[in-house]
């Protein structure tokens, strides 16, 4: 708060004071008051105005300067009232009370939103569990009547099952910490389980999977890792190249401070301009405009889960050649202790 700004804001007061001072001089002169007395009264009046304005400026400057400085450095700006002391002047008190009331109202709205969000998420989880029962029943019926229904029917059922899993994991991704257990997990077993779950889709696509160096354990949650690998596999099958057979290579690189899991396919690849955004929610890019099945949610969910589990994920690709996703598992004994 600068004194220039304060003076500009108080122009109306100075104009009123000047008019009052002029009228006072006029009346004193009309009543033939001595010049010495008029001078004394004028000096006292001007000193009063100056002192009152200086005191008012410094009291307000301290409060508003503190408000501006703390607002700039504060991450959660709605907590600004917690960082301030109640000011000693009326305008500041009114502003401070307004901030407190606004924060209280905001907290109540956020609490209501969180309750609604929690109820909705719990409903979605319950719905997914319920819908999985008829889907599983249909899969069993289709398996028993495979000759009549054909592979296409089974493929659609598997897609429905996969999408319900995706909904469930997305609903839980915001609170994944309540549903995971960090422990040593064999990459070889996790990859095998993910491939086994998607074996029929892999066989229908005529794809082959090659593994290398997976005899290593990493600290993660096995169930969530298998889901992540399943999303990688689904993307590879979805974006396979029509010019060659799909080949998937899963390998691990054991380094002193981390383990890198590489998932590489020889599909259609990703355009270079789309690479920085592949983990964004609902982003489909050029491939999404060519393939109607794209939702842009798979890699977004994977990214969210990796962040919750403490892993990092990256992607590299060359359009028309390959796509490689890499997960980095840190090596530490924090969870073991």
N, C-alpha and C positions, 0 to 999 in steps of 0.2 A: 504493500500500500504506500503510494507516493504522496507527498504533501501537495503536489500540483493537482493530482486527481481529487484529493480531499477538498482543496479550495474550489475547484470547478464544481464539485458536487454541492458546495455550500454557498454558491453564488446568490441564491435567493435570500439566504440569511444576511449576507453582507449588504445586499440591496435594501432590505428592510431596515437593517441597522443604520445605514447611511441616511435613509429618509427620516428615521426617528431622530438621528443626531441633528439633521438640518432643522427639523421642526423644533427641537429643544433649543437650539441656538436662536431661532427666530423668536420664540416666546421669551427667552431670557433677555434678548435685546429689546423686545417690546416693553418689558417691565423695567427697563433701565438698570439692569443688574450690572455691576462693575465688571470691567474687562478682566481683572485679576480673578474674580470668582468664576467667570465664564471659562477662563483658561484652566482653572483647577478642576472644574466639573468635566471639561472636555478631556483632560488628561486621565482623570479617574475612569471616565466612560470608555476611552480607547484602551486603557490598560486592562479593564475588565473584559472587553471583547477579546483582546489578544490572549490573555491568560486562559480564559475559558476555552478558546479555540485550540490552543496548544495542548491543554490537558485532555480535551476531547479527542484530538488527533492521536496523541501517544497511546491513550487507552485503547482506541479502536485499532491502531496500527499493530500493536502487539498481538491482539487476538486474530485479526485477519491475516497477518503475515504468517503466524503459526499455522493457521488453517490452510493457507496456500502451500506452504512448505511440506507439511505432513500429507496433504492430499497428493502431492506429486510423487512422494516416495512410497505411499501406501499401496499395497497390491489389491487388497479388498477395500475399495474406497467407501463402501457402505458402513464400515466400522470407524469412520473418521471421528464420530462423536466420542468414541472410547479413548481417543488420543488427546482430547482437548479438555481443559478445565472450564467450568462455567464462567463466562466473562462478567466483569463488574459493572456493565452498563446495560440499559434496558433493551436496546436493539440487539445486542449480542445475546442476551438471555433469551429473547424471542427466537432468534435464529438457532441457538443451541437447543431449545426445547422442540423446535420444529424438526431439527435433525434427529433427535431422539424419537419423536413420534413417527417420523418417516421410517426409521430403522426398525422400530417395533412392528409397524404395519408390514414392512417388507419381510421380516422374519416370520410373521404369521402366514403370509402368502406362500413363502417358500416351504414352510412346514406343511401347509395344506397340499401344495403341489407334490411334495415328497410322499405324503400319505397316498395320494391318488396314483402316483407313479408306482409305488410299492404294491398297491392293490392290483393295478393293471398287470404288472410283471408276474405277480403270483397267479393271476388268472391265466396268463399266457402259458406259464409253466404247467399249470394244472391241465389246460386244454391240450397242450402237446402230449402230456402223458396219457390223456384219455384217447386222443386220436391215434396214438401209436398202437393201441389194442386192435381196433378194426383193421389198420394197415397190416399189422402182423398176421391177423387172421386171413386177410386177402392174399398175402404172400404165401401162406401155408396152403390155402385153397388152390392158388395158381400153380404152386409146385406139384400138388397132387393131380392137377389136370393140365399139365404143361403141354401135352400134345394138342389139346383143344384150344388153348389160349395163345400159345406161342411166346416167343422170347420178347416181343415188343410189349406185351402186356406186363410181363415181369419187369422190364426195363422202366416202364412208367411208374410201377409201384415202388421200385427202388428210388426213383427220383423223388416221389412224394415223401418217402421215408427220409431221404437226405435233406429235403427242404424243411421238414419238421425238426430234424436235428439242428439245422442252421438257426431256426427260430428260437429253439431252446437255448442254444449256446449264446445267441445274441442277447436274449433276455437276461442271461446270467453273467454276461461279460462285464457289466457295470459293478457287479458284486462277486466277482470270481473268487476273491480271497476267502469267501465263506464256503467255497465248494471245492477247494483243491488241497492236495496233500503233497508236499514237496519231499521227494525221496529219490534215491538212486534208481534210474530207469534205464534198461538196456535199449539202446537205439535199434539193435537188430530185432528185438521182440516187438518194439513199437511199430517199426516199418512193416514187419510181417503181419501184425494184426490189422494195420490199415489196409494193406494189400489184400488180405483175406476178406475183409469186409466189402471191398470193392472188386472182388475177383471176377464176378460175372460181367460187370461193365468193362473191365480190362480185357476179358476174353472176347467179348462182342466187338470191341474196338480193334482186336488183333494186336494189342500192344504188348511189349516185353519190358520187364523191369530188371535192371542190373544193379547190384549192390556192391559196395566196396568199403572196407574198413569200418564196419558197423559194430565190431566187437568192443564197444566202449560204453560205459555208463555215464549218464548225465543227471544233474539234479533238476528235476522238473516233476510235473504231474502227468502220469502216464495216460490218463483218459483224455486230458486236454491236448496232449501232444498227438495222440492218435487222431483226434478230430482235425487238428491242423494239417497233418499229413493227408487226411482224407480230402480236405479242401484243395490241397496242392494237386492230388490225383484227379479230382473232379475237373479242375481247371485244365489240366493237361489233356484229359479226354475231350473236353469241350472245345479246346482250341488246337486240336491236332491238325497237321497239314494234310491236305487231300493228295499230295504228290508223293508221299512216302509213308511207310509204316511207322507208327508211334513207338519211340524208344524212350524210356525213362531211366535215368541213372540216379541212384541215391547213394551218396558217399559221405564219410565223416573224416574230418581232419583234426587230429589230436594235437593241440598246441599247449605250451607250458601254462598259460593262464586261462584258456578257454577251449571249447570243442566246437568246431564248425560243422553243421549239417547242411550238405548241399543237395538240393533237389532240382535236377536238370532234365528238360525234355527237348525234343527236336520239333516242336510244334511251329505254329505260324509266327511266334514271337510277338513282341510289343514294340510299337513305334517309339522312337527315341524321345519325342516330345511328351509322350504319355507316362514315361517311367517315373518322374517325380510325383505323380498323382495317383499311382495305382492303389495306394493304401487309403485313399480318401473315401469317405462314405458315399455310396451310390455312383462313384465314378466308373464309367465303362470304356471311355476312349474310343479309338477307331474300331477296335475289335468288337466293342459293344454295339456299334452300328451295323456291323456285318453279321453278328450272331444275336438273334432275338432272345436267346436264353440268358443273356448276360443281365445281372442285377447290380453288380458293383458292390455287393455286400460281403462276399466271401473273404477277400483279402483284408477288408476293413475289420471284420471280426477277428481274423487271424492276428492282425497288428495289435488290436486291443488286448487279446489274450496274451500275446507275447509280452506286452508292457506290464500286464498284471503279474505275470510269472517271473518277470525280471530278465527276460531274454531280449535280444535285439534281432531285428530281421531286415534284410536288404534284398534287392532284386537287381538283376542285370539281364539284358536281353538284346538280341539283334533280330530285327524284323525279317521274317522268312527263314530264320536259321534255328534259334534256340531261345529258351527262357530258363533262367536259373534263380532259384530262391534260396537264400542262405540264412539259417538261424544260428546265432551265437549263444552257447550256453557257458556262462561264467563258471570257473572252477573256484570253489571256496567251501569251507566246512561250517558255514554259519548255520545251515539247517540241521546238520548232523549234531551240532552242539545244543 
